Amino acid sequence: MRTVGAAPKVTYCCRDWRARLIAIGLGGAMLGLGATSALSVECKPSHFRPPFFVETMGPCVFDPASLTFQGEPTQQAQCLMRGMDRSRNLAPAPPSLPSALASRVGEETGLPSREVLSGFLSRENLEWDFAAYLWLPVSRARDNDPDAPMARYFVIHDTSGPNYGRRPFPSDINGDSNLNRLADFKCDDGWGKAHVVVNRAGEMLLNHELSIPWRETRFEQAANFSGALKGLFLHVELIQPRRSAGRSRRNDAQTPDPAFTGTQYDRLALLYVITSVRAERWLIPAFHAALDADIPNGHDDPLNFDIERFAASLDNLMTRLRGPSELQAAHQ
């Protein structure tokens, strides 16, 4: 994870070129790391994974021809933003979405400008990982086929670990350095988990730049699609430890309370805005659990995710991005 101090103020007319120069510099630095890759951590699976086929297009009915799920964007988000219930089955779709999401999902309007967002990211010391690439598009389906649609889905995961079994969670669960160590998710061979990992303190690790196609669910990897879904989904992992619930020692059904921190929701909202700005359309949020629901050994994450809290973080962030002058103009 890279962090830098706040950048000196520059006029917005120059920020586009500055971002491009930073991106070029980062590309050169990444090439320079190739000579040391033999000494770095490698995460690529060492064993062959046979291809598998999905028997259904999932509970939200995916259409391989149009590369979309059934329904309008808000309807898709309602179907896709559901996790597991207490019986460990997929919960019913929520009857509605919070207004912060319902008014935005799938729309091209209401996005902050790249210049405003870049300035905010610079003040948050996130210039190198995120502001530098704001003028680039996100990934495209079919492994970045230029004729394929840009990423449409913003997939939310949790790490489901570490698993403490029957042991209690650490007393300082949000500040525990071992539990929140992002270095555990860093893979120098390019096989890191998800695009971005967010720990409970709100620190972020960029494993894959958002223009890089990546697959993180079994649904995307199914042989039915012949790789067409690679790049259609962007993935964010939230660190969430688990422990056993009930008498069984083999499950990981219990989360902390709250399951995620306010800072994690705030960072997730920021990533949602970043990805949507680069896609030039508000992406459709989705849960890993809903994507893999009809697949054996599918995942249950993000477990106990609070959609209302995520929406509140998004509303608060958009207010901050508008700034005093924009808010004053809006009320005139």
C-alpha beads as a LAMMPS data file, in Angstrom:
LAMMPS data file: protein, C-alpha beads

332 atoms
331 bonds

1 atom types
1 bond types

-500.0 500.0 xlo xhi
-500.0 500.0 ylo yhi
-500.0 500.0 zlo zhi

Masses

1 110.0

Atoms # bond

1 1 1 0.000 0.000 0.000
2 1 1 1.359 3.402 -0.943
3 1 1 0.658 6.585 0.970
4 1 1 2.012 10.016 0.247
5 1 1 1.699 13.409 1.805
6 1 1 -0.786 15.945 0.524
7 1 1 0.237 17.263 -2.871
8 1 1 0.773 21.000 -3.416
9 1 1 -2.225 22.819 -4.829
10 1 1 -2.404 23.060 -8.602
11 1 1 -4.942 24.538 -10.952
12 1 1 -7.551 22.106 -12.215
13 1 1 -6.550 22.737 -15.810
14 1 1 -3.263 20.920 -15.161
15 1 1 -4.505 18.052 -13.031
16 1 1 -5.337 15.863 -16.051
17 1 1 -1.749 16.007 -17.303
18 1 1 -0.341 15.532 -13.814
19 1 1 -2.418 12.390 -13.345
20 1 1 -1.255 11.004 -16.665
21 1 1 2.371 11.667 -15.835
22 1 1 1.973 9.947 -12.467
23 1 1 0.399 6.947 -14.165
24 1 1 3.294 6.750 -16.628
25 1 1 5.780 6.966 -13.773
26 1 1 3.988 4.241 -11.852
27 1 1 4.042 2.035 -14.931
28 1 1 7.791 2.432 -15.218
29 1 1 8.246 1.653 -11.551
30 1 1 6.201 -1.522 -11.899
31 1 1 8.345 -2.659 -14.807
32 1 1 11.429 -2.039 -12.719
33 1 1 10.165 -4.471 -10.099
34 1 1 10.247 -7.353 -12.566
35 1 1 13.872 -8.213 -11.834
36 1 1 13.077 -8.895 -8.183
37 1 1 9.857 -10.841 -8.761
38 1 1 11.637 -14.126 -8.062
39 1 1 12.076 -13.014 -4.464
40 1 1 8.513 -11.781 -3.962
41 1 1 5.394 -13.469 -2.621
42 1 1 3.565 -15.505 -5.247
43 1 1 -0.149 -16.262 -4.886
44 1 1 -0.978 -17.921 -8.193
45 1 1 -2.515 -21.358 -7.539
46 1 1 0.089 -24.066 -7.939
47 1 1 -2.402 -26.797 -8.843
48 1 1 -4.576 -27.212 -11.918
49 1 1 -8.197 -26.199 -11.520
50 1 1 -10.476 -28.145 -13.881
51 1 1 -13.131 -26.092 -15.654
52 1 1 -16.648 -26.182 -14.259
53 1 1 -20.032 -25.162 -15.625
54 1 1 -22.889 -23.395 -13.866
55 1 1 -26.288 -25.021 -14.242
56 1 1 -28.305 -21.811 -13.865
57 1 1 -27.751 -18.132 -14.574
58 1 1 -28.174 -17.405 -10.871
59 1 1 -31.087 -16.082 -8.802
60 1 1 -30.819 -12.705 -10.556
61 1 1 -30.917 -14.298 -14.040
62 1 1 -27.804 -13.298 -15.965
63 1 1 -28.051 -12.858 -19.735
64 1 1 -24.747 -13.899 -21.389
65 1 1 -25.694 -12.129 -24.626
66 1 1 -26.189 -8.666 -23.110
67 1 1 -23.793 -9.254 -20.181
68 1 1 -26.368 -7.972 -17.708
69 1 1 -28.704 -9.369 -15.082
70 1 1 -32.461 -9.180 -15.435
71 1 1 -34.269 -5.898 -14.899
72 1 1 -33.475 -2.219 -14.653
73 1 1 -30.288 -1.235 -12.777
74 1 1 -32.117 -0.566 -9.495
75 1 1 -33.919 -3.913 -9.781
76 1 1 -30.619 -5.637 -10.431
77 1 1 -29.076 -3.990 -7.367
78 1 1 -32.023 -5.085 -5.198
79 1 1 -31.563 -8.670 -6.324
80 1 1 -27.773 -8.629 -6.079
81 1 1 -27.448 -6.812 -2.736
82 1 1 -28.510 -9.694 -0.518
83 1 1 -26.514 -12.015 1.655
84 1 1 -27.220 -15.128 3.652
85 1 1 -29.926 -15.374 6.291
86 1 1 -29.612 -17.265 9.597
87 1 1 -30.395 -20.535 7.862
88 1 1 -27.383 -19.909 5.606
89 1 1 -29.615 -19.551 2.555
90 1 1 -29.802 -16.518 0.313
91 1 1 -32.007 -13.903 1.927
92 1 1 -34.969 -12.365 0.063
93 1 1 -34.305 -9.246 -1.982
94 1 1 -34.915 -6.021 -0.040
95 1 1 -38.240 -4.401 -0.999
96 1 1 -36.442 -1.172 -1.882
97 1 1 -33.055 0.489 -1.865
98 1 1 -32.089 3.505 0.239
99 1 1 -32.631 6.703 -1.743
100 1 1 -28.878 7.362 -1.901
101 1 1 -28.570 4.230 -4.056
102 1 1 -31.987 4.140 -5.746
103 1 1 -31.518 7.646 -7.155
104 1 1 -28.091 6.877 -8.583
105 1 1 -27.642 3.249 -9.625
106 1 1 -27.305 2.982 -13.397
107 1 1 -27.540 6.747 -13.956
108 1 1 -24.988 8.891 -15.801
109 1 1 -25.881 12.075 -13.931
110 1 1 -24.929 13.285 -10.466
111 1 1 -21.316 12.112 -10.627
112 1 1 -18.669 14.444 -9.221
113 1 1 -16.176 15.820 -11.702
114 1 1 -12.804 14.141 -11.966
115 1 1 -11.142 17.398 -10.918
116 1 1 -13.147 17.693 -7.691
117 1 1 -12.687 14.022 -6.865
118 1 1 -8.956 14.233 -7.600
119 1 1 -8.573 17.125 -5.194
120 1 1 -10.443 15.213 -2.483
121 1 1 -8.271 12.126 -2.990
122 1 1 -5.136 14.241 -2.773
123 1 1 -6.274 15.626 0.572
124 1 1 -6.868 12.050 1.727
125 1 1 -3.309 11.067 0.710
126 1 1 -4.710 8.734 -1.945
127 1 1 -3.225 10.445 -4.945
128 1 1 -0.842 7.744 -6.130
129 1 1 -3.192 4.781 -5.948
130 1 1 -6.446 6.404 -7.020
131 1 1 -6.281 10.057 -8.139
132 1 1 -3.521 9.298 -10.624
133 1 1 -5.801 7.036 -12.655
134 1 1 -9.065 9.013 -12.585
135 1 1 -8.772 9.931 -16.255
136 1 1 -8.485 6.297 -17.302
137 1 1 -11.515 4.038 -17.859
138 1 1 -12.241 0.981 -15.754
139 1 1 -11.839 -2.538 -17.142
140 1 1 -13.959 -3.917 -19.954
141 1 1 -15.594 -7.326 -20.276
142 1 1 -14.049 -10.099 -22.372
143 1 1 -10.663 -9.412 -20.789
144 1 1 -10.575 -5.758 -21.884
145 1 1 -11.941 -6.251 -25.375
146 1 1 -12.238 -2.643 -26.664
147 1 1 -15.666 -3.469 -28.141
148 1 1 -17.001 -4.935 -24.886
149 1 1 -18.921 -2.905 -22.277
150 1 1 -17.083 -1.318 -19.378
151 1 1 -17.420 -2.806 -15.906
152 1 1 -21.009 -2.600 -14.709
153 1 1 -20.930 -4.267 -11.292
154 1 1 -19.294 -3.202 -8.024
155 1 1 -18.936 -6.419 -6.034
156 1 1 -18.628 -6.273 -2.240
157 1 1 -16.858 -9.102 -0.389
158 1 1 -15.548 -9.805 3.068
159 1 1 -12.437 -11.830 3.822
160 1 1 -14.295 -14.199 6.185
161 1 1 -11.176 -14.369 8.261
162 1 1 -9.120 -14.795 10.192
163 1 1 -11.358 -17.424 11.789
164 1 1 -11.021 -17.458 15.583
165 1 1 -13.047 -20.643 16.028
166 1 1 -14.410 -20.694 19.577
167 1 1 -11.918 -18.091 20.789
168 1 1 -13.155 -14.528 21.415
169 1 1 -12.299 -11.742 19.022
170 1 1 -9.383 -9.495 20.072
171 1 1 -10.459 -6.738 22.448
172 1 1 -9.222 -4.058 20.023
173 1 1 -10.534 -5.711 16.892
174 1 1 -10.333 -2.568 14.757
175 1 1 -6.805 -1.688 15.786
176 1 1 -5.262 -5.154 16.042
177 1 1 -2.196 -4.998 13.796
178 1 1 -2.157 -8.700 12.986
179 1 1 -5.814 -8.905 12.062
180 1 1 -5.674 -5.737 9.928
181 1 1 -2.297 -6.332 8.250
182 1 1 -2.773 -5.536 4.568
183 1 1 0.596 -7.045 3.697
184 1 1 -1.046 -10.447 4.134
185 1 1 -3.065 -9.722 0.981
186 1 1 -0.227 -8.366 -1.126
187 1 1 0.947 -10.631 -3.961
188 1 1 3.774 -9.437 -6.143
189 1 1 3.010 -11.924 -8.909
190 1 1 -0.196 -10.093 -9.843
191 1 1 -2.551 -12.632 -8.240
192 1 1 -3.648 -10.536 -5.262
193 1 1 -7.144 -10.833 -3.822
194 1 1 -9.744 -8.512 -5.394
195 1 1 -9.020 -5.069 -6.801
196 1 1 -8.928 -3.345 -3.410
197 1 1 -8.730 -4.645 0.171
198 1 1 -9.939 -2.401 3.027
199 1 1 -9.035 -3.141 6.639
200 1 1 -11.097 -2.198 9.676
201 1 1 -9.144 1.018 10.189
202 1 1 -9.935 2.154 6.633
203 1 1 -6.478 1.555 5.189
204 1 1 -6.561 0.310 1.604
205 1 1 -4.407 -1.941 -0.522
206 1 1 -4.685 -1.643 -4.303
207 1 1 -4.006 -5.138 -5.621
208 1 1 -5.245 -4.567 -9.166
209 1 1 -5.629 -1.182 -10.788
210 1 1 -9.276 -0.682 -11.725
211 1 1 -8.549 -0.898 -15.448
212 1 1 -7.213 -4.450 -14.999
213 1 1 -9.796 -7.213 -15.588
214 1 1 -10.044 -9.584 -12.651
215 1 1 -12.358 -12.395 -11.532
216 1 1 -13.041 -13.085 -7.871
217 1 1 -16.217 -15.185 -7.874
218 1 1 -16.901 -18.704 -9.093
219 1 1 -19.759 -17.410 -11.237
220 1 1 -17.373 -15.258 -13.302
221 1 1 -14.979 -18.153 -13.733
222 1 1 -17.557 -20.637 -15.048
223 1 1 -16.620 -22.207 -18.360
224 1 1 -20.074 -21.345 -19.728
225 1 1 -18.905 -17.795 -20.366
226 1 1 -15.552 -18.580 -22.049
227 1 1 -13.931 -15.709 -20.148
228 1 1 -16.457 -13.098 -21.308
229 1 1 -17.164 -11.950 -17.728
230 1 1 -13.543 -11.087 -16.972
231 1 1 -13.546 -7.306 -16.569
232 1 1 -17.310 -6.887 -16.133
233 1 1 -17.052 -6.857 -12.326
234 1 1 -14.897 -4.761 -9.972
235 1 1 -14.145 -6.291 -6.561
236 1 1 -13.614 -4.865 -3.064
237 1 1 -12.714 -7.020 -0.033
238 1 1 -13.475 -5.792 3.486
239 1 1 -11.496 -7.390 6.289
240 1 1 -13.935 -9.163 8.582
241 1 1 -12.823 -11.791 11.100
242 1 1 -15.170 -14.631 11.936
243 1 1 -15.702 -17.140 14.723
244 1 1 -17.843 -20.215 15.238
245 1 1 -21.487 -19.846 16.118
246 1 1 -23.518 -22.399 18.073
247 1 1 -22.125 -25.772 19.052
248 1 1 -20.222 -26.516 15.882
249 1 1 -16.543 -25.674 15.781
250 1 1 -16.374 -25.958 12.006
251 1 1 -18.446 -22.965 10.951
252 1 1 -17.558 -19.290 10.645
253 1 1 -21.070 -17.891 10.988
254 1 1 -20.419 -15.263 13.678
255 1 1 -19.175 -11.796 12.803
256 1 1 -18.099 -8.934 15.043
257 1 1 -20.793 -6.507 16.139
258 1 1 -20.878 -4.310 14.152
259 1 1 -19.790 -6.559 11.297
260 1 1 -17.939 -3.696 9.579
261 1 1 -16.657 -0.384 10.873
262 1 1 -17.977 3.022 9.931
263 1 1 -14.621 3.772 8.366
264 1 1 -14.925 0.697 6.148
265 1 1 -18.328 1.865 4.916
266 1 1 -16.874 5.319 4.258
267 1 1 -13.982 3.885 2.257
268 1 1 -16.345 1.583 0.375
269 1 1 -18.495 4.577 -0.572
270 1 1 -15.376 6.383 -1.793
271 1 1 -14.357 3.405 -3.924
272 1 1 -17.883 3.227 -5.307
273 1 1 -17.659 6.860 -6.370
274 1 1 -14.170 6.393 -7.866
275 1 1 -15.225 3.393 -9.939
276 1 1 -18.446 5.072 -11.071
277 1 1 -16.664 8.269 -12.125
278 1 1 -14.220 6.265 -14.199
279 1 1 -17.055 4.202 -15.719
280 1 1 -19.021 7.441 -16.316
281 1 1 -22.079 5.770 -14.830
282 1 1 -23.125 4.783 -11.314
283 1 1 -22.234 1.105 -11.068
284 1 1 -24.601 -1.592 -9.824
285 1 1 -23.605 -2.804 -6.332
286 1 1 -23.627 -6.565 -5.775
287 1 1 -22.779 -9.059 -3.046
288 1 1 -20.520 -12.035 -3.609
289 1 1 -23.139 -14.259 -1.951
290 1 1 -25.797 -13.414 -4.544
291 1 1 -23.472 -14.074 -7.473
292 1 1 -22.449 -17.526 -6.259
293 1 1 -25.774 -18.482 -4.631
294 1 1 -26.596 -21.343 -7.010
295 1 1 -23.060 -22.746 -7.073
296 1 1 -21.952 -25.505 -4.673
297 1 1 -19.599 -24.224 -1.968
298 1 1 -20.528 -20.638 -2.807
299 1 1 -19.593 -17.869 -0.399
300 1 1 -21.765 -16.073 2.160
301 1 1 -20.075 -12.690 2.103
302 1 1 -20.419 -9.901 2.943
303 1 1 -22.087 -11.262 6.054
304 1 1 -24.283 -8.864 8.077
305 1 1 -23.625 -5.966 5.709
306 1 1 -25.675 -2.836 6.516
307 1 1 -26.970 -1.375 3.239
308 1 1 -28.440 1.661 5.027
309 1 1 -25.044 2.440 6.577
310 1 1 -23.343 2.185 3.193
311 1 1 -25.951 4.504 1.672
312 1 1 -25.463 7.017 4.488
313 1 1 -21.711 7.025 3.848
314 1 1 -22.369 7.643 0.164
315 1 1 -24.707 10.558 0.882
316 1 1 -22.221 12.084 3.316
317 1 1 -19.363 11.744 0.835
318 1 1 -21.357 13.357 -1.965
319 1 1 -22.147 16.299 0.320
320 1 1 -18.445 16.719 1.042
321 1 1 -17.567 16.504 -2.635
322 1 1 -20.055 19.203 -3.539
323 1 1 -18.375 21.682 -1.210
324 1 1 -19.758 24.943 0.257
325 1 1 -19.958 26.817 -3.058
326 1 1 -21.814 24.012 -4.855
327 1 1 -24.235 23.563 -1.936
328 1 1 -24.979 27.289 -1.876
329 1 1 -25.689 27.312 -5.615
330 1 1 -27.982 24.296 -5.290
331 1 1 -30.182 26.094 -2.716
332 1 1 -30.540 29.318 -4.714

Bonds

1 1 1 2
2 1 2 3
3 1 3 4
4 1 4 5
5 1 5 6
6 1 6 7
7 1 7 8
8 1 8 9
9 1 9 10
10 1 10 11
11 1 11 12
12 1 12 13
13 1 13 14
14 1 14 15
15 1 15 16
16 1 16 17
17 1 17 18
18 1 18 19
19 1 19 20
20 1 20 21
21 1 21 22
22 1 22 23
23 1 23 24
24 1 24 25
25 1 25 26
26 1 26 27
27 1 27 28
28 1 28 29
29 1 29 30
30 1 30 31
31 1 31 32
32 1 32 33
33 1 33 34
34 1 34 35
35 1 35 36
36 1 36 37
37 1 37 38
38 1 38 39
39 1 39 40
40 1 40 41
41 1 41 42
42 1 42 43
43 1 43 44
44 1 44 45
45 1 45 46
46 1 46 47
47 1 47 48
48 1 48 49
49 1 49 50
50 1 50 51
51 1 51 52
52 1 52 53
53 1 53 54
54 1 54 55
55 1 55 56
56 1 56 57
57 1 57 58
58 1 58 59
59 1 59 60
60 1 60 61
61 1 61 62
62 1 62 63
63 1 63 64
64 1 64 65
65 1 65 66
66 1 66 67
67 1 67 68
68 1 68 69
69 1 69 70
70 1 70 71
71 1 71 72
72 1 72 73
73 1 73 74
74 1 74 75
75 1 75 76
76 1 76 77
77 1 77 78
78 1 78 79
79 1 79 80
80 1 80 81
81 1 81 82
82 1 82 83
83 1 83 84
84 1 84 85
85 1 85 86
86 1 86 87
87 1 87 88
88 1 88 89
89 1 89 90
90 1 90 91
91 1 91 92
92 1 92 93
93 1 93 94
94 1 94 95
95 1 95 96
96 1 96 97
97 1 97 98
98 1 98 99
99 1 99 100
100 1 100 101
101 1 101 102
102 1 102 103
103 1 103 104
104 1 104 105
105 1 105 106
106 1 106 107
107 1 107 108
108 1 108 109
109 1 109 110
110 1 110 111
111 1 111 112
112 1 112 113
113 1 113 114
114 1 114 115
115 1 115 116
116 1 116 117
117 1 117 118
118 1 118 119
119 1 119 120
120 1 120 121
121 1 121 122
122 1 122 123
123 1 123 124
124 1 124 125
125 1 125 126
126 1 126 127
127 1 127 128
128 1 128 129
129 1 129 130
130 1 130 131
131 1 131 132
132 1 132 133
133 1 133 134
134 1 134 135
135 1 135 136
136 1 136 137
137 1 137 138
138 1 138 139
139 1 139 140
140 1 140 141
141 1 141 142
142 1 142 143
143 1 143 144
144 1 144 145
145 1 145 146
146 1 146 147
147 1 147 148
148 1 148 149
149 1 149 150
150 1 150 151
151 1 151 152
152 1 152 153
153 1 153 154
154 1 154 155
155 1 155 156
156 1 156 157
157 1 157 158
158 1 158 159
159 1 159 160
160 1 160 161
161 1 161 162
162 1 162 163
163 1 163 164
164 1 164 165
165 1 165 166
166 1 166 167
167 1 167 168
168 1 168 169
169 1 169 170
170 1 170 171
171 1 171 172
172 1 172 173
173 1 173 174
174 1 174 175
175 1 175 176
176 1 176 177
177 1 177 178
178 1 178 179
179 1 179 180
180 1 180 181
181 1 181 182
182 1 182 183
183 1 183 184
184 1 184 185
185 1 185 186
186 1 186 187
187 1 187 188
188 1 188 189
189 1 189 190
190 1 190 191
191 1 191 192
192 1 192 193
193 1 193 194
194 1 194 195
195 1 195 196
196 1 196 197
197 1 197 198
198 1 198 199
199 1 199 200
200 1 200 201
201 1 201 202
202 1 202 203
203 1 203 204
204 1 204 205
205 1 205 206
206 1 206 207
207 1 207 208
208 1 208 209
209 1 209 210
210 1 210 211
211 1 211 212
212 1 212 213
213 1 213 214
214 1 214 215
215 1 215 216
216 1 216 217
217 1 217 218
218 1 218 219
219 1 219 220
220 1 220 221
221 1 221 222
222 1 222 223
223 1 223 224
224 1 224 225
225 1 225 226
226 1 226 227
227 1 227 228
228 1 228 229
229 1 229 230
230 1 230 231
231 1 231 232
232 1 232 233
233 1 233 234
234 1 234 235
235 1 235 236
236 1 236 237
237 1 237 238
238 1 238 239
239 1 239 240
240 1 240 241
241 1 241 242
242 1 242 243
243 1 243 244
244 1 244 245
245 1 245 246
246 1 246 247
247 1 247 248
248 1 248 249
249 1 249 250
250 1 250 251
251 1 251 252
252 1 252 253
253 1 253 254
254 1 254 255
255 1 255 256
256 1 256 257
257 1 257 258
258 1 258 259
259 1 259 260
260 1 260 261
261 1 261 262
262 1 262 263
263 1 263 264
264 1 264 265
265 1 265 266
266 1 266 267
267 1 267 268
268 1 268 269
269 1 269 270
270 1 270 271
271 1 271 272
272 1 272 273
273 1 273 274
274 1 274 275
275 1 275 276
276 1 276 277
277 1 277 278
278 1 278 279
279 1 279 280
280 1 280 281
281 1 281 282
282 1 282 283
283 1 283 284
284 1 284 285
285 1 285 286
286 1 286 287
287 1 287 288
288 1 288 289
289 1 289 290
290 1 290 291
291 1 291 292
292 1 292 293
293 1 293 294
294 1 294 295
295 1 295 296
296 1 296 297
297 1 297 298
298 1 298 299
299 1 299 300
300 1 300 301
301 1 301 302
302 1 302 303
303 1 303 304
304 1 304 305
305 1 305 306
306 1 306 307
307 1 307 308
308 1 308 309
309 1 309 310
310 1 310 311
311 1 311 312
312 1 312 313
313 1 313 314
314 1 314 315
315 1 315 316
316 1 316 317
317 1 317 318
318 1 318 319
319 1 319 320
320 1 320 321
321 1 321 322
322 1 322 323
323 1 323 324
324 1 324 325
325 1 325 326
326 1 326 327
327 1 327 328
328 1 328 329
329 1 329 330
330 1 330 331
331 1 331 332
